[in-house]
Amino acid sequence: MRLLITGASGLLGLNLSLEASACYTVIGVARTPLQGVPFEAHGVDLLQEGMAAKLIREFRPDAVLHCAALTYPDQCEAHPDLAWRMNTWLPARLAEQCTAAHIPLLHISTDAVFDGRAHTPYTEAHPPNPLNVYARTKWEAEKAVLEIYPQALVVRTNFYGWSASGQRSLAEFFFYNLSQNKTVNGFTDAIFCPILVNDLARLLLEMLERGLSGLYHVLGPQPMSKYEFGIAIARRFGLDERLIRPGSIAESDLKAPRAMHLWLSTEKVRQALGHPLPEFSTGLEQFYAQFLVGYPQKLRRYPQSIPFS
Ligand SMILES: NC(=O)c1ccc[n+]([C@@H]2O[C@H](COP(=O)([O-])OP(=O)(O)OC[C@H]3O[C@@H](n4cnc5c(N)ncnc54)[C@H](OP(=O)(O)O)[C@@H]3O)[C@@H](O)[C@H]2O)c1
């Protein structure tokens, strides 16, 4: 089975490509593909007109796993047209092509489609109310993808892990700053449900193998503040937790408004798969075990080639 994975240099795309390449033939595409990876890597600009059709025609995948996006909320706020094209227009084009080719499509969305004002867990039935350009373009993509291709699988998530740049996840932010004895802010009023990216990758592959379709929340089952998350990272790695200053996201200088209380229910996916999702503590142990065996260094040894322009 041939999987086309977009965003294969990013945090999710790379880890998913590595997990998937153990069982499948992976064709990973990114603007600046990584070199030396154990899967076929290509440099493409997904925003080029006709690119979605070209990828399906040339690579003939049996499924498309779409992880590429413009993911930084402040960048989306500054460039709303680019954000819309990348986060809404492109997924819609991929949905058209996957429908026509009769192949499964996995589209990745975000917990940030919600406004974070509810204090009970958000289910898939809860109406979104995105607060910024990033979240709005991601929600519009969910609607477009499922309207064009109702059999598509759309997953809202939030994850952490090791990346090729060392700069793509909140866990890396805490780990690398604390390792250099730098003081950092940890937001006490920003609640999320982090899942280790490798646990997420294996769940996504399982969902595809089981032929699931429609909208699912796939995150960690345990809500926590970003401050508590930083403390957990510090303790697991034996770093100085006093370097994490409790702060407020509401009072931060972040440009795009952020949803503050993103506790999402994972009951639907738990029932569909028939087993619980990995606990935060087991994910954190695995994140630490990956560090001990040099996984972050391994990812950082994959150099990025020249960006496709
Ligand atoms: N990180 C999180 O915790 C989080 C939370 C909620 C949802 N998500 C969603 O999860 C998905 C993956 O996020 P991530 O954090 O793994 O992303 P990421 O690390 O920021 O990676 C984004 C990927 O998209 C590629 N890309 C961007 N523009 C492109 C273009 N024009 N042509 C080709 N490739 C392009 C990038 O390639 P280059 O590196 O070559 O530019 C990179 O591989 C996204 O849909 C995101 O919205 C992420």
Ligand as a Chemical Component Dictionary entry (heavy atoms), coordinates in Angstrom:
data_LIG
# 
_chem_comp.id                   LIG 
_chem_comp.type                 NON-POLYMER 
_chem_comp.pdbx_formal_charge   0 
_chem_comp.three_letter_code    LIG 
# 
loop_
_chem_comp_atom.comp_id 
_chem_comp_atom.atom_id 
_chem_comp_atom.alt_atom_id 
_chem_comp_atom.type_symbol 
_chem_comp_atom.charge 
_chem_comp_atom.model_Cartn_x 
_chem_comp_atom.model_Cartn_y 
_chem_comp_atom.model_Cartn_z 
_chem_comp_atom.pdbx_ordinal 
LIG N1  N1  N 0  1.590  21.182 16.220 1  
LIG C1  C1  C 0  0.454  21.009 16.868 2  
LIG O1  O1  O 0  0.401  20.780 18.079 3  
LIG C2  C2  C 0  -0.861 21.081 16.116 4  
LIG C3  C3  C 0  -2.004 21.292 16.873 5  
LIG C4  C4  C 0  -3.234 21.216 16.239 6  
LIG C5  C5  C 0  -3.307 20.921 14.896 7  
LIG N2  N2  N 1  -2.170 20.768 14.170 8  
LIG C6  C6  C 0  -2.313 20.450 12.747 9  
LIG O2  O2  O 0  -1.530 19.320 12.470 10 
LIG C7  C7  C 0  -1.004 19.381 11.147 11 
LIG C8  C8  C 0  0.504  19.225 11.172 12 
LIG O3  O3  O 0  1.052  20.257 11.972 13 
LIG P1  P1  P 0  2.622  20.310 12.292 14 
LIG O4  O4  O 0  2.758  21.071 13.565 15 
LIG O5  O5  O -1 3.216  18.964 12.152 16 
LIG O6  O6  O 0  3.110  21.243 11.098 17 
LIG P2  P2  P 0  4.558  21.872 10.850 18 
LIG O7  O7  O 0  5.574  21.209 11.710 19 
LIG O8  O8  O 0  4.428  23.359 10.919 20 
LIG O9  O9  O 0  4.832  21.440 9.347  21 
LIG C9  C9  C 0  4.097  21.992 8.287  22 
LIG C10 C10 C 0  4.468  21.225 7.021  23 
LIG O10 O10 O 0  3.740  21.799 5.917  24 
LIG C11 C11 C 0  4.664  21.949 4.843  25 
LIG N3  N3  N 0  4.252  23.035 3.953  26 
LIG C12 C12 C 0  3.888  24.290 4.291  27 
LIG N4  N4  N 0  3.604  25.000 3.178  28 
LIG C13 C13 C 0  3.798  24.170 2.108  29 
LIG C14 C14 C 0  3.681  24.309 0.713  30 
LIG N5  N5  N 0  3.274  25.458 0.138  31 
LIG N6  N6  N 0  3.997  23.247 -0.074 32 
LIG C15 C15 C 0  4.418  22.084 0.484  33 
LIG N7  N7  N 0  4.528  21.881 1.810  34 
LIG C16 C16 C 0  4.238  22.921 2.605  35 
LIG C17 C17 C 0  5.979  22.286 5.533  36 
LIG O11 O11 O 0  7.033  22.093 4.638  37 
LIG P3  P3  P 0  8.408  22.946 4.807  38 
LIG O12 O12 O 0  8.950  22.622 6.172  39 
LIG O13 O13 O 0  9.242  22.416 3.731  40 
LIG O14 O14 O 0  8.019  24.376 4.660  41 
LIG C18 C18 C 0  5.950  21.270 6.680  42 
LIG O15 O15 O 0  6.363  20.012 6.223  43 
LIG C19 C19 C 0  -1.491 20.724 10.581 44 
LIG O16 O16 O 0  -2.672 20.505 9.856  45 
LIG C20 C20 C 0  -1.800 21.546 11.820 46 
LIG O17 O17 O 0  -2.785 22.517 11.551 47 
LIG C21 C21 C 0  -0.952 20.881 14.748 48 
# 
loop_
_chem_comp_bond.comp_id 
_chem_comp_bond.atom_id_1 
_chem_comp_bond.atom_id_2 
_chem_comp_bond.value_order 
_chem_comp_bond.pdbx_ordinal 
LIG N1  C1  SING 1  
LIG C1  O1  DOUB 2  
LIG C1  C2  SING 3  
LIG C2  C3  SING 4  
LIG C2  C21 DOUB 5  
LIG C3  C4  DOUB 6  
LIG C4  C5  SING 7  
LIG C5  N2  DOUB 8  
LIG N2  C6  SING 9  
LIG N2  C21 SING 10 
LIG C6  O2  SING 11 
LIG C6  C20 SING 12 
LIG O2  C7  SING 13 
LIG C7  C8  SING 14 
LIG C7  C19 SING 15 
LIG C8  O3  SING 16 
LIG O3  P1  SING 17 
LIG P1  O4  DOUB 18 
LIG P1  O5  SING 19 
LIG P1  O6  SING 20 
LIG O6  P2  SING 21 
LIG P2  O7  DOUB 22 
LIG P2  O8  SING 23 
LIG P2  O9  SING 24 
LIG O9  C9  SING 25 
LIG C9  C10 SING 26 
LIG C10 O10 SING 27 
LIG C10 C18 SING 28 
LIG O10 C11 SING 29 
LIG C11 N3  SING 30 
LIG C11 C17 SING 31 
LIG N3  C12 SING 32 
LIG N3  C16 SING 33 
LIG C12 N4  DOUB 34 
LIG N4  C13 SING 35 
LIG C13 C14 SING 36 
LIG C13 C16 DOUB 37 
LIG C14 N5  SING 38 
LIG C14 N6  DOUB 39 
LIG N6  C15 SING 40 
LIG C15 N7  DOUB 41 
LIG N7  C16 SING 42 
LIG C17 O11 SING 43 
LIG C17 C18 SING 44 
LIG O11 P3  SING 45 
LIG P3  O12 DOUB 46 
LIG P3  O13 SING 47 
LIG P3  O14 SING 48 
LIG C18 O15 SING 49 
LIG C19 O16 SING 50 
LIG C19 C20 SING 51 
LIG C20 O17 SING 52 
# 
